[in-house]
Amino acid sequence: MARGIIAFLALTLCSAGVWGQLNVVATTTNMAMLADTVGGERVEVTTLSPPDRNVHHLEARPSMMAALRRADLVVAVGAELEIGWLPPAIDGAGNPSIQPGRPGYFEAANQVERIGHMETADRAMGDVHPQGNPHIYMDPPRLARAGLALAEAMAELDEAGADAYRANARDFRDRVEARLPDWKQAAQDAPGVLLFHENADYLLELLDVPLHGYLEPVPGVPPTGRHLSELVRGLEGSQGVVIRNPWQSQRATRLVREQLGWPVVVLPTNVPLNGSADDYLELIDQWVQAFVP
């Protein structure tokens, strides 16, 4: 199944797609993985953002619009995660079939209950999401439920593939459910985690792992010396692990390691480009292993 990051789109526009396939554009590699897993051979998936970028802070680009112009279906995380760039990219594409509210637009976060809803929010509070925490892909059961809903969305666009889409989504759900007991057992003795950002809250809640706080003083705002000092003082004498994404500050985590002696683990929250369901389950394995240093 051919997929490609948007940077390589110009090389593939002429040859992408077999007649009869759904042309799916996914905002992230996790959404591409889900679309590929559910769609199988009946879909052609293009990814708009690489896995090593902060999706909050991308910009709409002409290459994105080119991909969206030929899309049958957009698969987004949603809950305003891509709010800064996806709406203008869709508008610039001039494709009415993929506008929000149409069958060609799908948000995974809208298919599940979300944590972290806020009554009010403004920019002074940082990179917040009134609709709730959008990072539902770090909760495998929630992502599996979103996959079941995606199967229905694909079936609406391609009735002939309905049975295949539903079977693929159920298979992904069953694989997640089979791994869940092992994840919970492995995380039982986790001393707690200090995160950089709120992007793994769902997994911590799922596995009942204590959350010691965030290196960001507010979401999306770089750590300050004052905030880090307060964190360290509050955590002195306790045990835990610090986890950050590859693009997040090494300096902040190094300070916490030096002051508290906690290990620092660098992990992504998205699968690699062209990542499969196997890659996703392995990613969750890595996070669970990191919880118990």
VOBA-1610 file (N, C-alpha, C; in pm, whole numbers, padded with zeros to 5 digits, always signed):
BEGIN
Met+00085-00118+00000Met+00000+00000+00000Met+00088+00123+00000Ala+00074+00203-00102Ala+00162+00318-00117Ala+00115+00431-00029Arg+00209+00492+00044Arg+00182+00611+00122Arg+00305+00698+00114Gly+00288+00823+00143Gly+00407+00908+00137Gly+00387+01033+00217Ile+00493+01084+00272Ile+00486+01211+00344Ile+00467+01322+00243Ile+00412+01430+00283Ile+00375+01535+00190Ile+00494+01590+00114Ala+00612+01582+00173Ala+00731+01635+00106Ala+00758+01562-00024Phe+00713+01438-00034Phe+00739+01359-00154Phe+00618+01355-00247Leu+00517+01437-00215Leu+00393+01430-00291Leu+00415+01459-00438Ala+00500+01558-00467Ala+00520+01596-00607Ala+00574+01481-00691Leu+00643+01387-00625Leu+00700+01275-00698Leu+00599+01166-00726Thr+00485+01172-00654Thr+00391+01061-00663Thr+00254+01098-00717Leu+00229+01228-00740Leu+00096+01269-00781Leu+00049+01195-00907Cys+00140+01175-01000Cys+00100+01116-01127Cys+00074+00967-01116Ser+00139+00900-01020Ser+00128+00754-01015Ser+00050+00705-00895Ala+00011+00797-00803Ala-00054+00752-00680Ala-00194+00700-00709Gly-00223+00586-00648Gly-00359+00538-00650Gly-00390+00438-00760Val-00457+00334-00719Val-00511+00237-00813Val-00658+00269-00829Trp-00711+00255-00950Trp-00852+00288-00972Trp-00939+00210-00875Gly-01034+00282-00811Gly-01124+00217-00718Gly-01084+00233-00573Gln-00960+00272-00544Gln-00919+00293-00406Gln-00971+00427-00355Leu-00995+00433-00225Leu-01024+00561-00161Leu-00894+00636-00143Asn-00894+00762-00181Asn-00778+00848-00163Asn-00791+00916-00027Val-00714+00872+00071Val-00723+00921+00209Val-00604+01011+00239Val-00631+01125+00300Val-00525+01213+00348Val-00535+01217+00500Ala-00428+01178+00567Ala-00421+01175+00713Ala-00333+01288+00763Thr-00372+01347+00875Thr-00295+01460+00926Thr-00165+01418+00991Thr-00160+01302+01053Thr-00042+01255+01124Thr-00014+01111+01088Thr+00104+01063+01126Thr+00138+00923+01096Thr+00051+00825+01175Asn+00007+00864+01295Asn-00085+00776+01368Asn-00218+00764+01297Met-00267+00876+01245Met-00393+00870+01171Met-00375+00794+01040Ala-00259+00807+00978Ala-00230+00729+00857Ala-00226+00581+00889Met-00165+00545+01002Met-00161+00405+01045Met-00302+00351+01062Leu-00388+00430+01129Leu-00525+00385+01152Leu-00600+00369+01020Ala-00584+00467+00930Ala-00651+00459+00800Ala-00602+00339+00720Asp-00474+00315+00723Asp-00416+00202+00650Asp-00462+00069+00711Thr-00466+00063+00844Thr-00507-00059+00913Thr-00652-00094+00882Val-00738+00006+00885Val-00880-00017+00859Val-00907-00034+00710Gly-00839+00047+00628Gly-00868+00046+00486Gly-00803-00065+00408Gly-00685-00110+00454Gly-00616-00217+00384Gly-00586-00181+00240Glu-00605-00276+00152Glu-00571-00256+00011Glu-00669-00166-00063Arg-00776-00128+00003Arg-00878-00047-00064Arg-00853+00103-00049Val-00743+00141+00019Val-00716+00284+00039Val-00574+00318-00004Glu-00558+00443-00043Glu-00429+00503-00074Glu-00413+00619+00023Val-00311+00618+00108Val-00300+00714+00218Val-00180+00805+00199Thr-00203+00935+00212Thr-00098+01035+00213Thr-00097+01103+00350Thr+00021+01127+00404Thr+00035+01187+00536Thr+00082+01331+00524Leu+00017+01421+00597Leu+00049+01563+00586Leu+00164+01608+00675Ser+00188+01539+00786Ser+00294+01584+00877Ser+00385+01468+00916Pro+00515+01493+00926Pro+00609+01388+00965Pro+00595+01359+01114Pro+00645+01245+01160Pro+00626+01206+01299Pro+00713+01281+01399Asp+00813+01355+01350Asp+00906+01422+01441Asp+00879+01571+01452Arg+00756+01612+01425Arg+00718+01752+01435Arg+00605+01769+01535Asn+00599+01886+01598Asn+00490+01919+01688Asn+00370+01962+01604Val+00267+01880+01602Val+00153+01904+01514Val+00078+02030+01552His+00090+02074+01677His+00025+02199+01716His+00072+02317+01631His+00197+02314+01588His+00262+02434+01535His+00300+02424+01388Leu+00231+02343+01312Leu+00255+02339+01169Leu+00185+02457+01101Glu+00216+02477+00973Glu+00152+02580+00894Glu+00094+02517+00768Ala-00018+02574+00723Ala-00077+02528+00597Ala+00019+02559+00482Arg+00040+02460+00396Arg+00134+02475+00285Arg+00066+02436+00153Pro+00115+02491+00043Pro+00056+02455-00087Pro+00058+02305-00114Ser+00162+02235-00069Ser+00169+02091-00091Ser+00058+02018-00017Met+00021+02068+00102Met-00093+02009+00173Met-00221+02026+00094Met-00240+02148+00041Met-00361+02176-00036Met-00368+02089-00160Ala-00254+02063-00223Ala-00252+01977-00341Ala-00298+01836-00306Ala-00253+01785-00191Ala-00296+01652-00148Ala-00444+01650-00115Leu-00491+01752-00046Leu-00631+01758-00004Leu-00725+01778-00123Arg-00676+01840-00227Arg-00760+01867-00344Arg-00809+01738-00409Arg-00730+01633-00399Arg-00766+01506-00464Arg-00814+01400-00364Ala-00840+01441-00240Ala-00877+01346-00136Ala-01026+01310-00140Asp-01056+01184-00113Asp-01193+01140-00088Asp-01228+01150+00059Leu-01125+01138+00144Leu-01147+01134+00288Leu-01028+01194+00361Val-01056+01282+00456Val-00954+01334+00546Val-00970+01267+00681Val-00861+01216+00736Val-00863+01155+00869Val-00774+01240+00960Ala-00837+01311+01052Ala-00767+01401+01143Ala-00778+01350+01286Val-00688+01397+01371Val-00701+01369+01514Val-00822+01442+01568Gly-00830+01573+01542Gly-00944+01652+01584Gly-00928+01713+01721Ala-01040+01756+01780Ala-01041+01829+01907Ala-00947+01948+01902Glu-00939+02010+01785Glu-00860+02131+01760Glu-00709+02110+01765Leu-00662+01987+01759Leu-00518+01965+01756Leu-00456+02031+01632Glu-00524+02020+01518Glu-00472+02074+01392Glu-00537+02208+01355Ile-00596+02276+01454Ile-00678+02394+01428Ile-00601+02506+01358Gly-00470+02516+01380Gly-00394+02626+01324Gly-00364+02612+01176Trp-00376+02491+01121Trp-00333+02472+00982Trp-00426+02386+00896Leu-00500+02294+00955Leu-00584+02209+00871Leu-00703+02284+00809Pro-00779+02363+00884Pro-00889+02436+00820Pro-00846+02524+00704Pro-00739+02605+00719Pro-00698+02684+00601Pro-00647+02597+00486Ala-00584+02485+00517Ala-00538+02397+00410Ala-00657+02336+00335Ile-00761+02297+00407Ile-00881+02243+00343Ile-00950+02350+00260Asp-00961+02470+00315Asp-01024+02579+00239Asp-00945+02608+00111Gly-00812+02607+00122Gly-00729+02633+00006Gly-00734+02524-00099Ala-00773+02404-00057Ala-00779+02291-00151Ala-00898+02301-00245Gly-01003+02371-00202Gly-01120+02384-00288Gly-01192+02254-00315Asn-01194+02165-00216Asn-01258+02034-00231Asn-01377+02028-00135Pro-01499+02052-00183Pro-01614+02057-00092Pro-01645+01925-00025Ser-01599+01814-00079Ser-01632+01683-00023Ser-01564+01655+00110Ile-01458+01732+00143Ile-01383+01703+00266Ile-01400+01813+00370Gln-01498+01900+00350Gln-01524+02002+00450Gln-01584+01938+00576Pro-01556+01993+00696Pro-01618+01939+00817Pro-01769+01930+00803Gly-01823+01818+00850Gly-01965+01792+00837Gly-02002+01710+00715Arg-01909+01695+00621Arg-01933+01613+00503Arg-01880+01472+00526Pro-01928+01373+00448Pro-01881+01234+00466Pro-01730+01218+00447Gly-01667+01311+00377Gly-01524+01300+00352Gly-01437+01361+00459Tyr-01494+01395+00574Tyr-01414+01452+00683Tyr-01438+01371+00810Phe-01329+01324+00872Phe-01338+01236+00989Phe-01239+01282+01095Glu-01287+01296+01218Glu-01201+01328+01332Glu-01207+01214+01433Ala-01092+01155+01462Ala-01087+01042+01555Ala-01133+01082+01695Ala-01093+01201+01741Ala-01126+01242+01877Ala-01276+01260+01898Asn-01351+01284+01790Asn-01495+01301+01803Asn-01568+01169+01823Gln-01497+01059+01811Gln-01560+00927+01820Gln-01554+00869+01961Val-01485+00936+02052Val-01463+00882+02186Val-01484+00992+02291Glu-01503+00950+02414Glu-01508+01045+02525Glu-01367+01097+02552Arg-01355+01227+02573Arg-01224+01288+02594Arg-01210+01337+02737Ile-01086+01340+02784Ile-01056+01396+02915Ile-01011+01541+02897Gly-01012+01618+03006Gly-00956+01752+03004Gly-01042+01858+02941His-01174+01841+02940His-01261+01946+02887His-01248+02073+02972Met-01261+02188+02909Met-01250+02316+02979Met-01373+02399+02949Glu-01426+02465+03052Glu-01542+02552+03034Glu-01505+02676+02953Thr-01391+02735+02987Thr-01343+02854+02916Thr-01194+02837+02890Ala-01145+02904+02787Ala-01003+02898+02754Ala-00965+03023+02676Asp-00843+03070+02697Asp-00790+03179+02617Asp-00640+03156+02601Arg-00577+03236+02515Arg-00436+03215+02482Arg-00345+03235+02602Ala-00390+03310+02705Ala-00308+03327+02824Ala-00289+03196+02898Met-00374+03099+02870Met-00366+02968+02935Met-00278+02872+02857Gly-00218+02920+02747Gly-00129+02836+02669Gly-00204+02765+02557Asp-00145+02656+02510Asp-00198+02579+02397Asp-00303+02481+02448Val-00419+02537+02486Val-00523+02455+02549Val-00630+02420+02447His-00711+02319+02482His-00815+02268+02392His-00946+02257+02469Pro-01038+02353+02450Pro-01164+02348+02524Pro-01244+02221+02501Gln-01228+02159+02383Gln-01302+02036+02353Gln-01244+01913+02421Gly-01137+01930+02495Gly-01075+01818+02563Gly-00940+01784+02505Asn-00866+01703+02577Asn-00733+01662+02534Asn-00743+01586+02401Pro-00673+01634+02297Pro-00687+01570+02166Pro-00604+01444+02146His-00512+01414+02238His-00413+01309+02214His-00469+01169+02244Ile-00585+01140+02188Ile-00653+01014+02218Ile-00578+00893+02161Tyr-00487+00916+02068Tyr-00411+00806+02008Tyr-00316+00742+02107Met-00292+00807+02223Met-00210+00745+02327Met-00294+00661+02423Asp-00416+00634+02386Asp-00504+00541+02457Asp-00547+00435+02356Pro-00481+00320+02353Pro-00512+00221+02249Pro-00659+00181+02240Pro-00730+00156+02352Pro-00872+00122+02338Pro-00954+00234+02274Arg-00923+00358+02309Arg-00995+00469+02245Arg-00964+00474+02096Leu-00839+00455+02060Leu-00803+00458+01920Leu-00871+00344+01844Ala-00882+00230+01909Ala-00951+00117+01846Ala-01099+00150+01823Arg-01163+00217+01919Arg-01302+00258+01900Arg-01314+00358+01785Ala-01217+00448+01776Ala-01216+00541+01664Ala-01201+00464+01532Gly-01124+00355+01534Gly-01108+00273+01414Gly-01238+00210+01370Leu-01320+00167+01465Leu-01451+00111+01431Leu-01538+00216+01363Ala-01532+00339+01415Ala-01608+00448+01354Ala-01553+00483+01216Leu-01422+00477+01201Leu-01361+00505+01071Leu-01405+00402+00967Ala-01420+00279+01010Ala-01468+00176+00917Ala-01605+00213+00861Glu-01691+00269+00945Glu-01823+00311+00898Glu-01813+00429+00803Ala-01721+00522+00832Ala-01702+00636+00744Ala-01652+00591+00607Met-01560+00497+00607Met-01510+00444+00479Met-01619+00367+00406Ala-01700+00293+00481Ala-01807+00216+00418Ala-01910+00307+00352Glu-01932+00425+00410Glu-02026+00520+00350Glu-01975+00568+00214Leu-01845+00581+00201Leu-01786+00627+00075Leu-01762+00513-00023Asp-01748+00391+00027Asp-01716+00275-00055Asp-01795+00156-00003Glu-01920+00148-00043Glu-02009+00043+00009Glu-01957-00096-00020Ala-01891-00113-00133Ala-01841-00245-00170Ala-01735-00296-00073Gly-01666-00205-00005Gly-01562-00245+00089Gly-01606-00249+00233Ala-01735-00232+00259Ala-01784-00219+00396Ala-01743-00337+00484Asp-01762-00458+00434Asp-01730-00576+00516Asp-01581-00582+00548Ala-01499-00549+00451Ala-01354-00552+00474Ala-01312-00446+00576Tyr-01367-00326+00563Tyr-01332-00220+00658Tyr-01370-00259+00801Arg-01488-00312+00816Arg-01536-00348+00950Arg-01454-00463+01008Ala-01420-00561+00926Ala-01339-00673+00973Ala-01200-00626+01015Asn-01141-00537+00936Asn-01009-00485+00970Asn-01012-00407+01102Ala-01116-00326+01120Ala-01127-00248+01244Ala-01147-00338+01364Arg-01227-00442+01348Arg-01246-00536+01460Arg-01117-00609+01493Asp-01041-00644+01392Asp-00914-00712+01415Asp-00818-00623+01495Phe-00812-00494+01459Phe-00727-00401+01534Phe-00774-00390+01678Arg-00904-00377+01698Arg-00959-00373+01834Arg-00922-00498+01913Asp-00934-00612+01852Asp-00904-00738+01921Asp-00756-00745+01959Arg-00668-00695+01872Arg-00525-00695+01903Arg-00495-00605+02022Val-00560-00491+02027Val-00541-00400+02140Val-00591-00465+02268Glu-00709-00522+02264Glu-00766-00584+02384Glu-00680-00699+02433Ala-00617-00772+02342Ala-00531-00884+02381Ala-00405-00836+02452Arg-00357-00716+02418Arg-00233-00663+02479Arg-00260-00590+02610Leu-00382-00544+02629Leu-00411-00456+02742Leu-00378-00518+02879Pro-00412-00644+02906Pro-00377-00701+03037Pro-00227-00700+03064Asp-00146-00728+02963Asp-00001-00727+02982Asp+00050-00585+03011Trp-00005-00486+02943Trp+00035-00347+02968Trp+00002-00307+03112Lys-00117-00343+03156Lys-00159-00307+03291Lys-00071-00376+03396Gln-00040-00501+03374Gln+00045-00574+03468Gln+00185-00514+03472Ala+00240-00481+03356Ala+00375-00426+03350Ala+00386-00291+03417Ala+00277-00214+03418Ala+00281-00079+03474Ala+00241-00073+03620Gln+00215-00187+03682Gln+00164-00187+03819Gln+00256-00117+03918Asp+00387-00134+03902Asp+00481-00079+03998Asp+00544+00052+03952Ala+00480+00119+03855Ala+00536+00244+03805Ala+00537+00350+03914Pro+00652+00415+03938Pro+00661+00515+04044Pro+00597+00649+04008Gly+00568+00668+03881Gly+00509+00794+03838Gly+00592+00860+03730Val+00529+00947+03654Val+00590+01006+03537Val+00578+01158+03542Leu+00686+01224+03503Leu+00687+01368+03480Leu+00691+01388+03330Leu+00585+01444+03273Leu+00575+01464+03130Leu+00619+01605+03092Phe+00653+01620+02967Phe+00684+01753+02916Phe+00554+01826+02881His+00461+01754+02818His+00335+01809+02767His+00224+01710+02801Glu+00101+01749+02781Glu-00013+01666+02817Glu-00046+01560+02714Asn+00054+01511+02640Asn+00024+01423+02527Asn+00024+01274+02562Ala+00048+01237+02687Ala+00039+01096+02725Ala-00055+01075+02843Asp-00137+01175+02872Asp-00229+01165+02985Asp-00324+01047+02973Tyr-00371+01020+02851Tyr-00465+00910+02833Tyr-00401+00777+02871Leu-00278+00756+02833Leu-00212+00628+02862Leu-00188+00614+03012Leu-00148+00723+03077Leu-00128+00717+03222Leu-00260+00684+03292Glu-00367+00746+03247Glu-00497+00718+03309Glu-00541+00575+03283Leu-00521+00528+03163Leu-00560+00392+03127Leu-00491+00288+03214Leu-00362+00311+03242Leu-00282+00213+03315Leu-00264+00249+03462Asp-00332+00353+03506Asp-00328+00396+03647Asp-00185+00427+03692Val-00112+00499+03608Val+00025+00541+03640Val+00020+00683+03695Pro+00083+00709+03811Pro+00078+00844+03869Pro+00143+00947+03776Leu+00081+01064+03770Leu+00135+01177+03694Leu+00191+01278+03793His+00322+01307+03782His+00387+01400+03874His+00382+01545+03828Gly+00337+01569+03706Gly+00328+01705+03657Gly+00385+01719+03518Tyr+00402+01846+03476Tyr+00450+01877+03342Tyr+00565+01975+03348Leu+00660+01958+03257Leu+00771+02052+03250Leu+00726+02186+03192Glu+00625+02187+03109Glu+00569+02312+03061Glu+00488+02378+03172Pro+00508+02507+03198Pro+00426+02574+03300Pro+00280+02580+03261Val+00254+02602+03132Val+00120+02588+03073Val+00140+02523+02937Pro+00040+02455+02884Pro+00058+02380+02759Pro+00112+02467+02646Gly+00218+02418+02584Gly+00276+02486+02469Gly+00374+02596+02501Val+00394+02626+02628Val+00488+02731+02670Val+00615+02665+02722Pro+00732+02704+02672Pro+00857+02640+02713Pro+00879+02648+02864Pro+00945+02546+02921Pro+00972+02547+03065Pro+01052+02670+03107Thr+01017+02724+03222Thr+01090+02836+03280Thr+01170+02787+03400Gly+01276+02860+03434Gly+01356+02822+03549Gly+01275+02818+03677Arg+01187+02914+03693Arg+01105+02919+03815Arg+01015+02797+03824His+00950+02764+03714His+00860+02649+03716His+00936+02520+03745Leu+01052+02502+03682Leu+01130+02381+03704Leu+01178+02371+03848Ser+01218+02484+03905Ser+01262+02484+04046Ser+01149+02444+04138Glu+01029+02494+04110Glu+00914+02457+04192Glu+00881+02309+04178Leu+00890+02258+04056Leu+00867+02115+04034Leu+00966+02030+04115Val+01092+02065+04105Val+01196+01988+04173Val+01174+01990+04323Arg+01145+02107+04378Arg+01122+02114+04523Arg+01005+02026+04565Gly+00900+02025+04486Gly+00784+01946+04521Gly+00803+01796+04507Leu+00904+01756+04429Leu+00925+01614+04402Leu+01047+01556+04473Glu+01117+01637+04550Glu+01235+01588+04621Glu+01199+01471+04712Gly+01282+01367+04706Gly+01260+01250+04789Gly+01169+01145+04729Ser+01109+01177+04614Ser+01019+01080+04550Ser+01089+01015+04431Gln+01026+00917+04373Gln+01081+00844+04260Gln+00994+00867+04137Gly+01057+00859+04021Gly+00981+00874+03899Gly+01071+00871+03778Val+01011+00898+03664Val+01083+00902+03538Val+01033+01022+03458Val+01123+01084+03383Val+01087+01195+03297Val+01080+01144+03153Ile+00972+01177+03083Ile+00958+01135+02944Ile+00931+01259+02858Arg+01010+01272+02751Arg+00989+01383+02658Arg+00990+01329+02515Asn+00935+01408+02425Asn+00940+01377+02282Asn+01072+01422+02224Pro+01113+01369+02110Pro+01243+01404+02052Pro+01261+01552+02024Trp+01154+01626+01995Trp+01167+01768+01961Trp+01160+01860+02084Gln+01140+01804+02201Gln+01126+01886+02321Gln+01261+01908+02389Ser+01269+02010+02471Ser+01394+02061+02525Ser+01473+01958+02606Gln+01598+01939+02567Gln+01687+01855+02647Gln+01730+01926+02775Arg+01745+02058+02766Arg+01794+02135+02881Arg+01704+02119+03003Ala+01573+02127+02982Ala+01480+02117+03094Ala+01485+01980+03159Thr+01487+01875+03077Thr+01490+01741+03134Thr+01625+01712+03200Arg+01732+01770+03145Arg+01864+01750+03205Arg+01870+01810+03345Leu+01809+01925+03364Leu+01806+01989+03496Leu+01733+01901+03597Val+01619+01846+03557Val+01543+01760+03648Val+01624+01635+03681Arg+01691+01578+03583Arg+01772+01459+03607Arg+01885+01489+03706Glu+01949+01604+03688Glu+02060+01639+03776Glu+02013+01664+03919Gln+01896+01724+03933Gln+01847+01760+04066Gln+01780+01644+04139Leu+01709+01560+04066Leu+01633+01453+04130Leu+01694+01314+04108Gly+01783+01303+04009Gly+01840+01172+03979Gly+01745+01081+03904Trp+01637+01136+03848Trp+01542+01054+03775Trp+01593+01026+03634Pro+01566+00908+03581Pro+01603+00881+03442Pro+01518+00962+03346Val+01575+00996+03232Val+01504+01066+03126Val+01494+00973+03006Val+01374+00956+02956Val+01350+00870+02841Val+01292+00955+02728Val+01347+00940+02610Val+01300+01014+02493Val+01219+00918+02406Leu+01092+00951+02389Leu+01002+00864+02312Leu+00912+00947+02222Pro+00881+00899+02104Pro+00781+00966+02020Pro+00641+00929+02066Thr+00544+01001+02015Thr+00404+00965+02037Thr+00336+00927+01907Asn+00412+00929+01798Asn+00359+00887+01668Asn+00446+00776+01611Val+00384+00690+01535Val+00458+00583+01467Val+00543+00645+01356Pro+00641+00571+01305Pro+00721+00623+01194Pro+00635+00642+01068Leu+00690+00713+00972Leu+00626+00725+00842Leu+00604+00585+00785Asn+00484+00561+00733Asn+00444+00430+00682Asn+00434+00326+00793Gly+00418+00372+00917Gly+00408+00280+01030Gly+00280+00196+01025Ser+00291+00076+01077Ser+00181-00021+01075Ser+00120-00035+01214Ala+00017-00118+01224Ala-00041-00149+01355Ala+00063-00213+01446Asp+00151-00294+01390Asp+00259-00353+01469Asp+00347-00243+01529Asp+00378-00143+01449Asp+00460-00031+01499Asp+00389+00043+01610Tyr+00259+00060+01597Tyr+00183+00130+01701Tyr+00184+00052+01832Leu+00159-00076+01825Leu+00159-00158+01947Leu+00298-00161+02011Glu+00402-00162+01928Glu+00539-00157+01979Glu+00567-00022+02046Leu+00512+00085+01989Leu+00529+00217+02051Leu+00468+00220+02191Ile+00350+00164+02206Ile+00288+00158+02338Ile+00372+00070+02431Asp+00425-00041+02379Asp+00515-00124+02459Asp+00632-00042+02514Gln+00690+00042+02430Gln+00805+00123+02472Gln+00767+00220+02582Trp+00651+00280+02572Trp+00606+00371+02677Trp+00583+00296+02808Val+00522+00180+02800Val+00495+00103+02922Val+00627+00061+02987Gln+00723+00018+02907Gln+00854-00019+02961Gln+00923+00100+03027Ala+00902+00220+02973Ala+00965+00339+03029Ala+00905+00378+03164Phe+00783+00336+03191Phe+00718+00373+03316Phe+00786+00310+03438Val+00851+00198+03417Val+00915+00126+03529Val+01065+00119+03502Pro+01140+00223+03541Pro+01284+00227+03508Pro+01365+00123+03584
//
